[in-house]
Amino acid sequence: MIKLKSSFIDNRTLIVNDTEGEQFKITFLRSLSDETLESVANYVAKSFEKNFCQDKSDLVYRVYCDVQANLGLSFSSWSSDREEERRRIGSRLKEIREKKGMEAKSIARLAGIDPSNLSKIEAGRYSVGLDILSKIASTIGANINVIEN
């Protein structure tokens, strides 16, 4: 099992890298004492490992519930370094699909994925591999391009 990296950048903000290398920034509701930072960071990293799933919103929700139930700590916010890119791609897929008058259920069936997963992909909540992304794009008559920033 891969040991996840997690570290506090101040007494409220924890950075965790998940098993796919996605970086999450978690801000706790209150400041933590210096003495507890390492143990909390280790606990949260283990919770990310235990609760890992492709639906990143669900992953963070599961970790939140675990940390709240077992450590009595709450997050005030969280973000991900890949969240914006997932939303942009998902939104574009949905825009093209709707522009062509295609139903999500039909696209999901043709692409060989569950309709609820397509909904999560279009909402930017689901981390999807290149093969699935290519299937969806092909099904809606689009292609995937990598462009230089």
C-alpha positions as CSV (number, residue, x, y, z in Angstrom):
1,M,0.0,0.0,0.0
2,I,1.2,3.5,-0.9
3,K,1.7,5.8,2.1
4,L,0.1,9.1,1.3
5,K,1.8,12.4,1.9
6,S,0.1,14.8,4.1
7,S,1.3,17.9,6.0
8,F,0.0,21.0,7.7
9,I,1.0,24.4,6.2
10,D,-0.4,26.1,9.3
11,N,-2.4,25.1,12.3
12,R,-5.7,24.9,10.3
13,T,-4.7,23.9,6.8
14,L,-3.7,20.4,5.7
15,I,-2.4,19.3,2.3
16,V,-3.0,15.7,1.3
17,N,-2.0,13.9,-1.9
18,D,-4.3,11.0,-2.8
19,T,-3.3,7.7,-4.4
20,E,-3.6,9.3,-7.9
21,G,-1.5,12.3,-6.9
22,E,-4.4,14.7,-6.7
23,Q,-3.7,17.4,-4.1
24,F,-6.4,18.3,-1.6
25,K,-6.3,21.4,0.6
26,I,-8.4,20.9,3.8
27,T,-9.1,23.7,6.2
28,F,-10.2,22.8,9.6
29,L,-12.9,24.8,11.4
30,R,-10.5,25.7,14.3
31,S,-6.8,25.8,14.8
32,L,-5.1,22.7,16.1
33,S,-2.4,22.6,18.7
34,D,1.2,22.0,17.5
35,E,1.2,18.7,19.5
36,T,-1.7,17.2,17.5
37,L,-0.7,18.2,13.9
38,E,1.3,15.1,13.1
39,S,-1.2,12.6,14.4
40,V,-4.1,14.4,12.7
41,A,-2.2,14.5,9.4
42,N,-1.4,10.8,9.7
43,Y,-5.1,10.0,10.5
44,V,-6.4,12.0,7.6
45,A,-3.9,10.4,5.2
46,K,-5.0,6.9,6.3
47,S,-8.7,7.9,6.0
48,F,-8.0,9.0,2.4
49,E,-6.4,5.6,1.7
50,K,-9.3,3.7,3.3
51,N,-12.1,5.8,1.6
52,F,-10.5,6.2,-1.8
53,C,-13.0,6.4,-4.7
54,Q,-13.2,8.0,-8.1
55,D,-16.0,10.4,-7.0
56,K,-13.8,13.0,-5.3
57,S,-16.8,14.8,-3.6
58,D,-17.8,11.4,-2.1
59,L,-14.2,10.7,-1.0
60,V,-13.9,14.0,0.9
61,Y,-17.3,13.5,2.4
62,R,-16.3,10.1,3.7
63,V,-13.1,11.4,5.1
64,Y,-15.0,14.3,6.7
65,C,-17.4,11.9,8.4
66,D,-14.5,9.7,9.5
67,V,-12.5,12.6,11.0
68,Q,-15.5,14.1,12.6
69,A,-16.7,10.9,14.2
70,N,-13.2,9.7,15.4
71,L,-11.3,12.9,16.1
72,G,-14.2,15.3,16.7
73,L,-12.8,17.8,14.1
74,S,-14.7,19.5,11.3
75,F,-13.5,21.0,8.0
76,S,-14.6,24.5,7.1
77,S,-13.6,24.0,3.5
78,W,-11.7,21.8,1.0
79,S,-10.4,22.1,-2.5
80,S,-8.5,20.1,-5.1
81,D,-5.8,21.1,-7.6
82,R,-7.7,19.1,-10.3
83,E,-11.2,20.2,-9.4
84,E,-11.4,23.1,-11.8
85,E,-10.0,21.1,-14.7
86,R,-12.6,18.3,-14.1
87,R,-15.4,20.8,-14.0
88,R,-14.2,22.5,-17.2
89,I,-14.0,19.2,-19.2
90,G,-17.2,17.9,-17.8
91,S,-19.0,21.1,-18.6
92,R,-17.7,21.1,-22.1
93,L,-18.8,17.5,-22.7
94,K,-22.3,18.3,-21.4
95,E,-22.4,21.5,-23.6
96,I,-21.6,19.5,-26.7
97,R,-24.0,16.7,-25.9
98,E,-26.9,19.1,-25.3
99,K,-26.1,21.2,-28.3
100,K,-26.5,18.0,-30.4
101,G,-29.7,17.2,-28.6
102,M,-28.3,13.9,-27.2
103,E,-29.7,12.3,-24.0
104,A,-27.3,11.5,-21.2
105,K,-28.7,8.0,-20.8
106,S,-28.1,7.2,-24.5
107,I,-24.6,8.5,-24.4
108,A,-23.8,6.6,-21.2
109,R,-25.2,3.4,-22.8
110,L,-23.2,3.8,-26.0
111,A,-20.0,4.7,-24.1
112,G,-20.5,1.7,-21.9
113,I,-20.7,3.5,-18.6
114,D,-23.4,4.0,-15.9
115,P,-25.6,7.0,-16.5
116,S,-25.0,8.2,-12.9
117,N,-21.3,8.2,-13.6
118,L,-21.8,10.3,-16.7
119,S,-23.7,12.8,-14.6
120,K,-20.8,13.0,-12.1
121,I,-18.3,13.4,-15.0
122,E,-20.3,16.2,-16.5
123,A,-20.5,17.9,-13.1
124,G,-16.7,17.5,-12.6
125,R,-17.1,15.3,-9.5
126,Y,-15.7,12.1,-11.0
127,S,-12.1,11.4,-11.8
128,V,-12.2,9.6,-15.2
129,G,-9.5,7.8,-17.1
130,L,-8.5,8.7,-20.7
131,D,-10.1,5.6,-22.2
132,I,-13.5,6.5,-20.8
133,L,-13.1,10.1,-21.6
134,S,-12.2,9.2,-25.2
135,K,-15.3,6.9,-25.4
136,I,-17.6,9.7,-24.3
137,A,-16.0,12.2,-26.6
138,S,-16.3,9.8,-29.6
139,T,-19.9,9.0,-28.7
140,I,-20.9,12.7,-28.9
141,G,-18.8,13.3,-32.0
142,A,-16.0,15.2,-30.3
143,N,-12.3,14.5,-29.8
144,I,-9.8,15.2,-27.0
145,N,-7.0,17.7,-27.6
146,V,-4.1,18.5,-25.4
147,I,-3.2,22.2,-25.8
148,E,-0.3,24.2,-24.5
149,N,-1.1,26.8,-21.9
